Amino acid sequence: MARIVVIGAGMGAMTAAARLAVAGHRVVVHECAETYGGALGRVERDGFAFDTGPALLHLPAVYRDLFVKTGKQPLEDCVELSQVEPAVRHVFADGTAVDLPNASRAGVAEALDAALGPGAGARWSAFMNRAREAWDRTRRPLLEEPLWPNWQVLAEREPYPAVAERRLFRRERRAATLAEIGAYELGGEPRLCALLEHFALAHGLDPRTAPASAAVLPYLEQTFGTWSVRGGLRALAAAVYERCLARRVEFAFGSAVTRIAVKDGGAAGVELADGTVVDADFVVAGVAPGVLERLLPGERVRAEGEVPAQGGPGGPGRPSRLTVLLALRGARPEGTPHRTVVHAPDRDAELNRLFDAPGAGTAPPAVTVLRPDDATVVPDAGHEAVTLTATVPAYAGGPDGAARDAFAAQAEQMIARAERAVPGLRDRLLWHEVRTPVDVAEATGADGGAVPAPALAAADGRLLHPANSTSLRGLFAVGGWAHPGGGLPHAGMSGTLAAGLIVEGPEFRGSQ
């Protein structure tokens, strides 16, 4: 039985902790905050309850597997999962709206034909068939296996089988980015392009530079479905925490780790803020970029050949999330979609504000409106809890008054945009709260409140994440900033991979 210290109580860290405990190890989790869940925060006020991080679940199989492998009680016995139907409503800049069904590619094609005109569905379906090939080629190395030592193979090869476009008297061209897929393969139809690019923007990726392999993002959602959790995704975090306790994982909240102890060239435990040293045979770090280096002053953490850095904190390539929580009087109307995406009126201006000149300009962002049909998040049937989210640049300075004013102005823009999805919103509004990138930074420790993107192939490795193993023997990394990257399913995968490397050693090759 090994002594294992886990730093942080995010979803990747708790996944690793539960799996390691089941393998017979003694696991202690040290979390500097007073609760678990990391990005899966919750705000409660006047009988309303809101998720402050992700609010919908994709690939629930990741957490089903966790619960099966760590006990007899399956996931569905611990949380109530429901497929969201429709999966999403899109409201485009020209006012066109389309409801896309959940986990039905044929249904999506029919809906697109009906809303956008004949042929739109066929173009989207042909694209999704190519996206399936990219998924089949990358699923195992990117999601189910530890990062290959020769990760450059993933970085150099584009797995998306782009269609060659032959042009008279000019060389043929193939899409290398998600935006080029829209231009070349979706015929440049502005609404289809906006639909495609939304999948990049929702993960903080610039569709103009995101590799064509990002096609796996819409494929994953439209093939495997979108799920809600009764009580919000905070209820999923609570279920994983309870599973850890049932497996005798120990938690120490309000327990900040200030240093990882090193002995004989390997991790030997941690030092806490009060000076206490906790010995360990292995250390699992679920921390944000830069934090790991600060915990190991003078140590080389990453091995030679490490993947490229994904942009500087607070700069281009490191977007964050702005969230507005709305308490409304009046019941949620029957038949209201759980999720509506209200697209930006000027997509080019939005991309410029996000990626070319972060924070500059006043272009209204695309807004995702979440209206859960969940009696547990409202005081009674005569009220509705609505959450608005938008991708914004990560925060690059101190929380001064000018920044607060800027965030407040963006929140007002978001509320104005959301009126296209929630008629009469202003008249129904009781109160609202704004959760800024500063709040994200406080909850996750990520500089500027940056939110990690999932790992993707190609793009010279820019969208790969550091391996779960490190160059320091006995030290492993989990969470959104480690392989296989950001997103709730990916966090669970990272915990699974780190636990496998500890239990089975370097020869571990992932699930079979």
C-alpha positions in Angstrom: 0.0 0.0 0.0 1.5 3.3 -1.1 0.9 6.7 0.6 -0.4 9.1 -2.0 -1.0 12.8 -1.7 -3.4 14.5 -4.2 -3.2 18.3 -4.5 -6.6 19.8 -5.3 -10.1 18.4 -5.2 -11.2 19.0 -8.8 -12.9 16.3 -10.9 -9.7 14.9 -12.4 -8.0 14.8 -8.9 -11.0 13.1 -7.3 -11.3 10.6 -10.1 -7.6 9.6 -9.6 -8.1 9.5 -5.8 -11.1 7.1 -6.0 -9.4 4.8 -8.4 -6.1 4.7 -6.4 -8.0 4.0 -3.2 -9.8 1.1 -4.8 -6.4 -0.2 -5.8 -5.5 -0.4 -2.1 -3.5 2.8 -1.6 -3.9 5.3 1.2 -5.0 8.6 -0.4 -5.2 12.0 1.2 -6.5 15.0 -0.8 -5.3 18.5 0.2 -7.5 21.3 -1.1 -6.8 24.9 -0.4 -10.5 25.9 -0.8 -13.2 24.9 1.6 -15.0 22.6 -0.8 -14.5 20.1 -3.6 -15.3 20.3 -7.3 -12.8 22.8 -8.7 -14.5 24.6 -11.7 -17.9 23.0 -10.8 -18.9 25.7 -8.4 -22.4 26.7 -7.3 -24.2 29.9 -6.2 -27.3 29.7 -4.0 -29.4 32.8 -3.2 -33.1 33.3 -2.3 -33.9 29.7 -3.2 -32.2 29.9 -6.6 -29.2 27.7 -7.4 -26.8 28.1 -10.4 -23.8 26.2 -11.7 -20.9 28.6 -12.2 -18.8 26.2 -14.4 -19.9 23.7 -17.0 -23.6 23.0 -16.9 -24.1 20.1 -19.3 -22.4 16.7 -19.5 -21.0 15.0 -22.6 -19.6 11.5 -22.7 -21.2 10.4 -19.4 -19.6 7.0 -20.1 -16.4 8.4 -18.5 -18.2 8.8 -15.1 -20.2 5.7 -15.5 -16.9 3.8 -15.8 -15.6 5.5 -12.7 -18.6 4.4 -10.6 -18.5 0.9 -12.0 -14.8 0.5 -11.3 -14.9 2.0 -7.8 -18.0 0.3 -6.4 -21.2 -1.6 -6.9 -23.5 1.5 -7.1 -23.7 2.8 -10.6 -23.7 6.5 -11.5 -27.4 6.6 -12.2 -28.1 5.5 -8.6 -26.2 8.5 -7.4 -27.3 11.3 -9.8 -30.3 11.7 -12.0 -29.2 12.0 -15.7 -31.5 13.2 -18.5 -30.8 13.6 -22.2 -31.5 17.2 -23.2 -34.1 17.4 -26.0 -33.6 19.3 -28.2 -29.9 19.3 -27.6 -29.7 23.0 -28.5 -31.5 25.8 -30.3 -29.4 28.1 -32.5 -30.6 31.6 -33.2 -28.5 33.0 -36.0 -27.6 36.7 -36.7 -30.3 36.9 -39.4 -33.0 35.7 -37.0 -33.2 32.1 -38.3 -33.6 29.6 -35.5 -33.1 25.8 -35.6 -33.6 23.2 -33.0 -31.1 20.3 -33.2 -32.2 17.0 -31.8 -30.0 15.1 -29.3 -27.7 12.3 -30.5 -29.4 12.0 -33.9 -27.3 12.9 -36.9 -30.2 12.1 -39.3 -32.4 14.4 -37.2 -29.9 17.2 -37.3 -29.7 17.0 -41.1 -33.5 17.1 -41.4 -33.6 20.1 -39.0 -31.0 22.0 -41.0 -32.7 21.4 -44.3 -36.0 22.6 -42.8 -34.5 25.8 -41.3 -31.7 26.7 -43.7 -32.9 25.2 -47.0 -32.5 22.0 -49.0 -28.9 20.8 -49.2 -27.8 22.2 -45.8 -28.4 18.9 -44.1 -26.5 16.9 -46.7 -23.5 19.2 -46.5 -23.4 19.0 -42.7 -23.9 15.2 -42.8 -21.0 14.8 -45.3 -18.8 16.9 -43.0 -19.8 14.8 -40.0 -18.8 11.6 -41.9 -15.3 13.0 -42.3 -15.3 14.1 -38.7 -16.0 10.5 -37.7 -12.9 9.5 -39.5 -10.9 12.1 -37.5 -12.5 10.8 -34.3 -11.7 7.2 -35.1 -8.1 8.1 -35.8 -7.5 10.2 -32.7 -9.8 8.9 -30.0 -7.4 6.3 -28.5 -4.1 8.3 -28.5 -5.8 11.5 -27.4 -8.3 10.3 -24.8 -7.7 6.7 -23.8 -3.9 6.4 -23.6 -1.1 8.3 -21.8 0.5 10.9 -24.1 2.9 9.2 -26.4 6.6 9.9 -25.9 6.7 10.6 -29.6 3.8 13.0 -29.4 5.2 14.8 -32.4 3.4 12.2 -34.6 0.1 13.6 -33.3 1.3 17.1 -33.8 2.4 16.7 -37.4 -0.4 14.6 -38.9 -3.8 16.1 -39.6 -6.3 13.3 -39.0 -9.2 15.1 -40.7 -9.7 13.9 -44.3 -10.3 17.2 -45.9 -11.9 17.2 -49.4 -9.7 18.5 -52.2 -11.4 21.5 -53.9 -10.3 21.8 -57.5 -10.2 25.2 -59.0 -9.8 26.2 -62.7 -6.2 27.1 -63.5 -5.3 27.1 -59.8 -3.9 24.6 -57.4 -6.4 22.5 -55.4 -6.9 23.5 -51.8 -7.8 21.6 -48.7 -9.2 22.8 -45.4 -6.5 23.0 -42.7 -8.6 24.9 -40.1 -12.1 24.7 -38.9 -13.0 28.0 -40.5 -11.7 26.7 -43.9 -13.9 23.6 -43.5 -16.8 26.0 -43.4 -15.6 28.0 -46.4 -14.6 25.1 -48.6 -16.8 22.1 -47.5 -19.9 23.8 -46.2 -20.1 26.2 -49.1 -19.5 29.3 -47.0 -23.2 29.2 -45.9 -23.0 31.8 -43.1 -25.3 30.0 -40.7 -23.6 26.6 -41.2 -20.3 28.3 -40.7 -21.5 30.0 -37.5 -22.8 26.6 -36.3 -19.5 24.9 -36.9 -17.4 27.7 -35.4 -19.5 27.8 -32.3 -18.0 24.4 -31.3 -14.5 26.0 -31.3 -15.6 29.3 -29.6 -17.4 27.4 -26.8 -14.0 25.8 -26.0 -12.1 29.1 -26.3 -10.6 28.2 -29.7 -10.1 30.5 -32.6 -11.8 28.8 -35.6 -9.5 30.6 -37.9 -6.5 28.8 -36.4 -8.0 25.7 -34.8 -6.9 22.7 -36.8 -9.4 20.8 -39.0 -9.1 18.0 -36.4 -11.4 20.2 -34.2 -14.2 18.6 -36.3 -14.2 16.0 -33.5 -15.9 18.5 -31.2 -19.3 18.6 -33.1 -19.0 14.9 -33.8 -18.6 14.1 -30.2 -21.6 16.1 -29.1 -24.0 15.2 -31.9 -23.1 11.5 -31.8 -22.9 10.7 -28.1 -25.4 13.3 -26.9 -25.9 16.0 -24.3 -27.0 15.3 -20.7 -28.2 17.3 -17.8 -27.9 16.4 -14.1 -30.8 17.1 -11.7 -29.5 19.7 -9.3 -26.8 20.8 -11.7 -23.3 19.5 -12.4 -22.5 20.3 -8.8 -24.5 17.3 -8.0 -22.1 15.2 -10.1 -19.2 16.6 -8.2 -20.9 15.8 -4.9 -21.5 12.2 -6.1 -17.8 11.7 -7.0 -16.8 13.2 -3.6 -19.1 10.8 -1.8 -17.7 7.9 -3.8 -14.2 9.0 -2.7 -15.3 9.0 1.0 -16.9 5.6 0.6 -13.5 4.3 -0.7 -11.8 5.9 2.4 -10.1 8.7 0.7 -9.3 11.4 3.2 -9.9 15.1 2.5 -8.2 18.1 4.1 -10.0 21.3 3.1 -8.5 24.7 3.7 -5.1 22.9 3.4 -2.8 24.8 1.0 0.2 23.0 -0.3 3.2 25.3 -0.6 5.9 22.9 -1.7 6.4 19.5 -3.1 9.1 17.7 -1.2 11.9 16.1 -3.3 14.2 13.3 -2.0 16.6 11.2 -3.9 15.4 12.6 -7.2 11.7 11.9 -6.7 8.6 13.4 -5.1 8.5 12.5 -1.4 5.5 14.4 -0.1 4.3 17.9 0.3 4.7 20.8 2.7 1.6 22.7 3.9 1.1 26.4 4.6 1.5 25.8 8.3 4.9 24.1 7.9 3.6 20.5 8.2 5.4 18.0 6.0 3.3 15.1 4.7 5.3 12.2 3.5 4.1 10.3 0.4 5.3 7.7 -2.1 3.5 9.5 -4.9 2.1 13.0 -5.5 -0.8 13.7 -7.9 -1.1 17.4 -8.7 -4.4 18.7 -10.0 -3.2 22.3 -10.4 -3.2 25.0 -13.0 -0.2 26.1 -15.2 2.5 27.8 -13.3 1.3 26.5 -10.0 3.3 23.2 -10.4 6.5 25.1 -11.1 5.9 27.3 -8.0 5.5 24.2 -5.9 8.9 22.9 -7.2 11.3 25.9 -7.2 14.5 25.1 -9.0 13.2 21.7 -10.3 12.8 20.8 -13.9 9.2 19.4 -14.0 8.7 18.6 -17.7 10.7 16.1 -19.7 12.7 17.0 -22.8 10.4 17.1 -25.9 7.5 18.5 -23.9 4.5 19.8 -25.9 4.5 23.5 -26.8 3.0 26.1 -24.4 -0.6 27.0 -25.2 -0.2 30.8 -25.2 0.6 33.2 -22.3 -1.6 33.8 -19.3 -4.3 36.4 -20.1 -3.2 36.7 -23.7 -4.5 35.4 -27.0 -5.1 31.7 -27.0 -6.1 31.7 -23.3 -9.8 32.8 -23.3 -11.9 32.6 -20.2 -15.6 32.6 -19.4 -18.1 35.3 -18.3 -21.2 34.1 -16.6 -24.4 35.9 -15.7 -26.8 34.4 -13.2 -30.4 35.5 -13.6 -33.3 35.1 -11.1 -36.6 35.5 -12.9 -40.2 35.8 -11.8 -42.6 33.7 -13.7 -42.5 30.0 -14.6 -40.4 28.5 -17.3 -42.7 28.2 -20.3 -43.5 24.6 -21.4 -41.4 23.4 -24.3 -38.5 25.8 -23.6 -35.1 24.5 -24.8 -32.6 23.8 -22.1 -29.9 25.5 -24.1 -30.0 28.2 -26.7 -27.1 29.7 -28.5 -27.7 33.3 -29.7 -25.0 34.0 -32.2 -23.1 37.3 -32.5 -24.4 39.8 -35.0 -20.8 40.3 -36.4 -18.7 37.1 -36.2 -15.6 38.8 -37.6 -15.7 41.5 -35.0 -16.3 38.9 -32.2 -13.2 36.9 -33.3 -11.1 40.1 -33.4 -12.2 41.1 -29.9 -11.4 37.6 -28.6 -8.2 36.7 -30.3 -6.6 39.6 -32.3 -7.0 42.5 -29.9 -8.3 40.9 -26.7 -10.8 43.1 -24.9 -10.8 45.7 -27.6 -14.0 47.0 -29.1 -17.6 46.6 -28.2 -18.7 43.7 -30.4 -21.5 41.8 -28.7 -20.5 38.2 -28.0 -22.3 35.0 -28.8 -24.3 34.0 -25.7 -25.3 30.6 -24.5 -28.6 30.7 -22.6 -29.3 27.8 -20.2 -32.8 27.3 -18.9 -32.9 24.0 -17.0 -36.2 22.3 -16.4 -35.2 21.5 -12.8 -37.4 22.2 -9.8 -34.4 21.9 -7.4 -32.8 25.1 -8.7 -35.8 27.5 -8.1 -37.7 28.5 -5.0 -41.0 27.4 -6.5 -42.8 26.8 -9.8 -43.4 30.5 -10.2 -39.7 31.3 -10.8 -37.0 30.5 -13.3 -33.2 30.3 -13.0 -31.3 31.2 -16.2 -27.6 31.2 -16.8 -25.8 33.1 -19.6 -22.3 32.3 -20.6 -19.9 33.9 -23.1 -16.3 33.3 -24.1 -14.2 36.3 -23.2 -10.4 37.0 -23.1 -8.6 35.8 -20.0 -7.9 38.5 -17.5 -4.5 40.1 -17.7 -4.4 42.5 -14.7 -5.5 43.2 -11.2 -9.2 43.5 -10.3 -9.4 47.3 -10.5 -12.5 49.4 -11.0 -12.0 49.7 -14.8 -12.0 46.0 -15.2 -15.1 45.6 -13.1 -16.8 48.2 -15.2 -15.8 46.4 -18.4 -17.1 43.1 -17.1 -20.4 44.8 -16.0 -20.8 46.3 -19.5 -20.2 43.0 -21.2 -22.8 41.4 -18.8 -25.3 44.0 -19.9 -24.6 43.1 -23.5 -25.2 39.5 -22.7 -28.5 40.2 -21.1 -29.6 42.3 -24.1 -28.6 39.4 -26.5 -30.4 36.9 -24.3 -33.7 38.7 -24.8 -33.8 37.0 -28.3 -34.1 33.7 -26.4 -36.0 34.8 -23.4 -38.8 37.2 -24.4 -39.7 39.8 -21.7 -36.5 39.0 -19.8 -36.0 42.5 -18.4 -39.5 42.7 -17.1 -39.1 39.3 -15.3 -35.7 40.0 -13.8 -35.5 40.0 -10.0 -31.7 40.2 -9.7 -28.6 39.1 -11.4 -25.0 38.2 -10.4 -21.9 38.3 -12.6 -19.1 35.8 -12.4 -16.0 37.1 -14.1 -12.6 35.6 -15.1 -11.4 36.9 -11.8 -13.8 34.5 -10.1 -12.7 31.7 -12.4 -9.1 32.4 -11.4 -10.0 32.3 -7.7 -11.9 29.0 -8.1 -9.3 27.2 -10.3 -6.0 28.9 -9.8 -5.5 29.4 -13.5 -3.8 32.7 -14.4 -6.3 35.2 -15.7 -9.1 32.7 -15.2 -8.1 30.9 -18.4 -10.1 27.9 -19.3 -8.3 24.9 -21.0 -9.3 23.5 -24.3 -9.5 19.8 -25.0 -6.5 18.1 -26.6 -6.5 18.1 -30.4 -4.2 16.6 -33.0 -2.2 18.6 -35.6 -1.5 22.4 -35.2 2.2 21.6 -34.4 1.1 20.3 -31.0 -0.2 23.7 -29.8 -3.4 22.0 -28.6 -1.8 19.0 -26.9 -1.3 19.1 -23.1 1.6 18.0 -21.0 1.7 14.3 -20.1 0.2 13.0 -16.9 3.7 11.7 -15.9 6.4 14.2 -15.3 10.2 14.2 -15.3 10.2 14.1 -11.5 9.8 10.5 -10.5 6.6 9.9 -8.4 4.9 13.1 -9.5 1.8 13.0 -11.8 -0.5 15.7 -13.2 -4.3 15.6 -13.7 -7.0 18.0 -14.6 -7.8 20.2 -17.5 -4.2 21.5 -18.0 -2.8 18.0 -18.3 -3.4 15.3 -21.0 -6.0 15.0 -22.5 -7.0 18.6 -21.7 -10.0 20.7 -20.8 -13.7 19.7 -20.4 -15.5 17.6 -17.8 -15.1 14.3 -19.6 -11.4 14.9 -20.2 -10.8 15.7 -16.6 -12.2 12.3 -15.6 -10.0 10.7 -18.3 -6.9 12.5 -16.9 -7.6 11.0 -13.5 -8.0 7.6 -14.9 -4.7 7.8 -16.8 -2.7 9.1 -13.9 -4.1 6.4 -11.6 -3.3 3.7 -14.2 0.3 5.0 -14.5 0.7 4.7 -10.7 -0.9 1.3 -10.3 0.5 -0.4 -13.4 3.7 1.7 -13.9 5.1 3.2 -17.1 4.0 0.3 -19.2 0.3 1.3 -18.6 -1.3 1.8 -22.0 -4.8 2.8 -21.1 -8.1 1.0 -21.2 -8.4 -1.9 -23.5 
